[in-house]
Protein backbone atom coordinates (compact mmCIF):
# COMPACT_ATOMS: atom_id res chain seq x y z
CA UNK A 1 0.00 0.00 0.00
CA UNK A 2 1.47 3.33 -1.03
CA UNK A 3 2.61 5.47 1.90
CA UNK A 4 0.85 8.48 0.49
CA UNK A 5 -2.54 6.92 1.23
CA UNK A 6 -1.79 7.19 4.97
CA UNK A 7 -1.10 10.90 4.89
CA UNK A 8 -3.59 13.27 6.62
CA UNK A 9 -3.95 16.76 5.33
CA UNK A 10 -3.45 19.73 7.65
CA UNK A 11 -7.10 20.76 7.29
CA UNK A 12 -8.22 17.43 8.78
CA UNK A 13 -6.01 17.74 11.89
CA UNK A 14 -8.20 20.40 13.51
CA UNK A 15 -11.91 20.35 14.29
CA UNK A 16 -13.72 23.59 13.61
CA UNK A 17 -16.85 24.60 15.50
CA UNK A 18 -19.40 26.45 13.48
CA UNK A 19 -20.58 29.49 15.54
CA UNK A 20 -23.79 29.48 13.57
CA UNK A 21 -25.02 26.46 15.53
CA UNK A 22 -25.39 28.58 18.70
CA UNK A 23 -28.22 30.99 19.44
CA UNK A 24 -26.16 33.31 21.72
CA UNK A 25 -23.35 35.75 21.18
CA UNK A 26 -21.23 35.01 24.33
CA UNK A 27 -21.45 32.55 27.24
CA UNK A 28 -22.33 35.45 29.55
CA UNK A 29 -25.87 35.18 28.14
CA UNK A 30 -26.19 31.59 29.38
CA UNK A 31 -27.67 30.71 32.81
CA UNK A 32 -25.40 29.23 35.46
CA UNK A 33 -25.13 25.47 35.56
CA UNK A 34 -26.90 24.31 38.70
CA UNK A 35 -26.02 20.62 38.73
CA UNK A 36 -22.84 18.64 38.26
CA UNK A 37 -22.52 17.13 34.81
CA UNK A 38 -22.61 13.34 34.76
CA UNK A 39 -23.16 13.00 38.54
CA UNK A 40 -26.83 11.97 38.67
CA UNK A 41 -26.20 9.22 41.24
CA UNK A 42 -24.21 11.55 43.48
CA UNK A 43 -26.92 14.20 43.26
CA UNK A 44 -29.59 11.67 44.24
CA UNK A 45 -27.46 10.63 47.23
CA UNK A 46 -27.10 14.24 48.35
CA UNK A 47 -30.84 14.82 48.11
CA UNK A 48 -31.47 11.62 50.06
CA UNK A 49 -29.09 12.71 52.81
CA UNK A 50 -30.59 16.17 53.04
CA UNK A 51 -34.06 14.66 53.40
CA UNK A 52 -33.03 12.90 56.63
CA UNK A 53 -34.79 14.82 59.41
CA UNK A 54 -33.26 13.01 62.37
CA UNK A 55 -30.14 14.13 64.25
CA UNK A 56 -26.75 12.48 64.03
CA UNK A 57 -26.56 12.22 60.23
CA UNK A 58 -23.79 13.78 58.17
CA UNK A 59 -22.92 14.10 54.50
CA UNK A 60 -19.41 13.35 53.27
CA UNK A 61 -18.62 14.39 49.70
CA UNK A 62 -15.36 13.24 48.15
CA UNK A 63 -13.78 13.94 44.81
CA UNK A 64 -10.82 15.44 43.04
CA UNK A 65 -9.93 19.07 43.54
CA UNK A 66 -11.68 21.32 41.06
CA UNK A 67 -14.59 18.99 40.35
CA UNK A 68 -17.14 21.37 41.86
CA UNK A 69 -17.94 19.63 45.13
CA UNK A 70 -18.35 22.81 47.16
CA UNK A 71 -20.20 24.76 44.46
CA UNK A 72 -22.56 21.83 43.86
CA UNK A 73 -23.58 21.40 47.49
CA UNK A 74 -23.93 25.17 47.91
CA UNK A 75 -26.22 25.33 44.89
CA UNK A 76 -28.40 22.50 46.21
CA UNK A 77 -28.62 23.99 49.69
CA UNK A 78 -29.42 27.42 48.28
CA UNK A 79 -32.41 25.99 46.44
CA UNK A 80 -33.67 24.08 49.48
CA UNK A 81 -33.43 27.05 51.85
CA UNK A 82 -36.13 28.86 49.89
CA UNK A 83 -38.81 26.55 51.33
CA UNK A 84 -37.10 25.64 54.63
CA UNK A 85 -37.54 27.51 57.94
CA UNK A 86 -34.66 29.80 58.79
CA UNK A 87 -32.28 27.98 61.17
CA UNK A 88 -30.96 29.40 64.42
CA UNK A 89 -27.51 30.91 64.81
CA UNK A 90 -25.11 28.70 66.74
CA UNK A 91 -22.26 30.28 68.68
CA UNK A 92 -19.46 28.70 70.65
CA UNK A 93 -18.15 30.75 73.57
CA UNK A 94 -15.31 30.18 76.00
CA UNK A 95 -15.99 27.93 78.98
CA UNK A 96 -14.15 29.34 81.99
CA UNK A 97 -14.74 26.17 84.02
CA UNK A 98 -13.45 23.82 81.29
CA UNK A 99 -11.18 25.50 78.75
CA UNK A 100 -11.30 22.47 76.44
CA UNK A 101 -15.10 22.38 76.13
CA UNK A 102 -16.74 25.45 74.61
CA UNK A 103 -20.30 26.40 75.55
CA UNK A 104 -22.80 26.38 72.66
CA UNK A 105 -25.46 29.06 72.41
CA UNK A 106 -28.53 28.93 70.16
CA UNK A 107 -29.86 32.35 69.13
CA UNK A 108 -32.57 33.48 66.71
CA UNK A 109 -31.37 33.82 63.15
CA UNK A 110 -29.30 36.96 62.67
CA UNK A 111 -28.66 37.52 66.38
CA UNK A 112 -25.32 35.71 66.38
CA UNK A 113 -23.60 38.47 64.45
CA UNK A 114 -25.22 41.08 66.67
CA UNK A 115 -23.91 39.37 69.82
CA UNK A 116 -20.42 39.02 68.33
CA UNK A 117 -20.37 42.73 67.42
CA UNK A 118 -21.64 43.71 70.88
CA UNK A 119 -19.00 41.58 72.61
CA UNK A 120 -16.27 43.11 70.47
CA UNK A 121 -17.51 46.58 71.37
CA UNK A 122 -17.66 45.63 75.06
CA UNK A 123 -14.09 44.30 75.07
CA UNK A 124 -12.83 47.47 73.37
CA UNK A 125 -14.66 49.54 75.99
CA UNK A 126 -13.06 47.48 78.80
CA UNK A 127 -9.60 47.99 77.31
CA UNK A 128 -10.13 51.75 77.27
CA UNK A 129 -12.27 52.39 80.35
CA UNK A 130 -10.71 50.06 82.94
CA UNK A 131 -7.19 51.57 82.73
CA UNK A 132 -8.76 55.03 82.99
CA UNK A 133 -10.73 53.96 86.06
CA UNK A 134 -7.63 52.52 87.74
CA UNK A 135 -5.77 55.76 87.12
CA UNK A 136 -8.55 58.01 88.41
CA UNK A 137 -8.20 59.98 91.63
CA UNK A 138 -11.42 58.48 92.98
CA UNK A 139 -10.05 54.94 92.62
CA UNK A 140 -6.70 55.89 94.14
CA UNK A 141 -8.39 57.57 97.13
CA UNK A 142 -10.63 54.57 97.71
CA UNK A 143 -7.70 52.16 97.39
CA UNK A 144 -5.66 54.16 99.89
CA UNK A 145 -8.61 54.28 102.29
CA UNK A 146 -9.05 50.51 102.20
CA UNK A 147 -5.32 49.85 102.63
CA UNK A 148 -5.05 52.28 105.54
CA UNK A 149 -8.05 50.72 107.25
CA UNK A 150 -6.69 47.21 106.77
CA UNK A 151 -3.13 48.06 107.78
CA UNK A 152 -4.31 50.12 110.74
CA UNK A 153 -6.29 47.12 111.92
CA UNK A 154 -3.23 44.91 111.55
CA UNK A 155 -0.98 47.38 113.38
CA UNK A 156 -3.53 47.67 116.19
CA UNK A 157 -3.70 43.89 116.40
CA UNK A 158 0.10 43.64 116.45
CA UNK A 159 0.24 46.11 119.35
CA UNK A 160 -2.15 43.89 121.30
CA UNK A 161 -0.42 40.62 120.39
CA UNK A 162 3.18 41.76 120.14
CA UNK A 163 4.31 39.08 122.56
CA UNK A 164 3.57 36.36 120.01
CA UNK A 165 3.34 38.11 116.60
CA UNK A 166 6.68 38.58 114.89
CA UNK A 167 6.34 41.28 112.23
CA UNK A 168 4.17 44.36 111.69
CA UNK A 169 3.83 45.19 107.99
CA UNK A 170 1.32 47.92 108.81
CA UNK A 171 4.19 50.29 109.57
CA UNK A 172 4.36 50.86 105.82
CA UNK A 173 1.55 53.40 106.24
CA UNK A 174 3.10 55.00 109.27
CA UNK A 175 6.26 56.48 107.81
CA UNK A 176 8.42 53.38 107.27
CA UNK A 177 9.58 53.11 103.65
CA UNK A 178 8.96 50.05 101.53
CA UNK A 179 12.66 49.39 100.94
CA UNK A 180 13.54 49.61 104.63
CA UNK A 181 10.61 47.46 105.68
CA UNK A 182 11.44 44.86 103.01
CA UNK A 183 15.07 44.67 104.12
CA UNK A 184 13.98 44.27 107.72
CA UNK A 185 11.55 41.48 106.82
CA UNK A 186 14.14 39.63 104.71
CA UNK A 187 16.69 39.89 107.52
CA UNK A 188 14.14 38.45 109.94
CA UNK A 189 13.33 35.57 107.59
CA UNK A 190 17.02 34.75 107.21
CA UNK A 191 17.45 34.80 110.96
CA UNK A 192 14.54 32.38 111.46
CA UNK A 193 15.86 30.17 108.66
CA UNK A 194 19.24 30.17 110.42
CA UNK A 195 17.76 28.87 113.67
CA UNK A 196 16.34 31.84 115.54
CA UNK A 197 13.06 30.91 117.20
CA UNK A 198 9.87 32.80 116.57
CA UNK A 199 7.90 34.20 119.48
CA UNK A 200 5.35 31.39 119.21
CA UNK A 201 8.14 28.80 119.33
CA UNK A 202 9.64 30.42 122.39
CA UNK A 203 6.25 30.13 124.08
CA UNK A 204 5.84 26.52 123.01
CA UNK A 205 3.17 27.10 120.36
CA UNK A 206 3.56 25.05 117.17
CA UNK A 207 0.35 25.99 115.35
CA UNK A 208 -0.31 28.79 112.87
CA UNK A 209 -2.88 31.45 113.63
CA UNK A 210 -4.48 33.83 111.14
CA UNK A 211 -5.75 37.17 112.45
CA UNK A 212 -8.36 39.49 111.02
CA UNK A 213 -9.91 42.44 112.87
CA UNK A 214 -8.62 41.15 116.20
CA UNK A 215 -10.22 37.72 115.86
CA UNK A 216 -8.18 34.51 115.91
CA UNK A 217 -9.41 32.15 113.17
Secondary structure, DSSP 8 states (H G I E B T S, - for coil): --GGGG---GGGGS----GGG-S-SSGGGS----S-TT-HHHHHHHHHHHT--SSS--------TTS-HHHHHHHHHHHHTTTS----EEEEE--SS-TTS-EEEEE-TTHHHHHHHHHHHHHHHHHHHHHHHHTSHHHHHHHHHHHHHHHHHHHHHHHHSTTT----GGGGGTT--HHHHHHHHHHHHHHHHTT---HHHHTT--S---EETTEE-
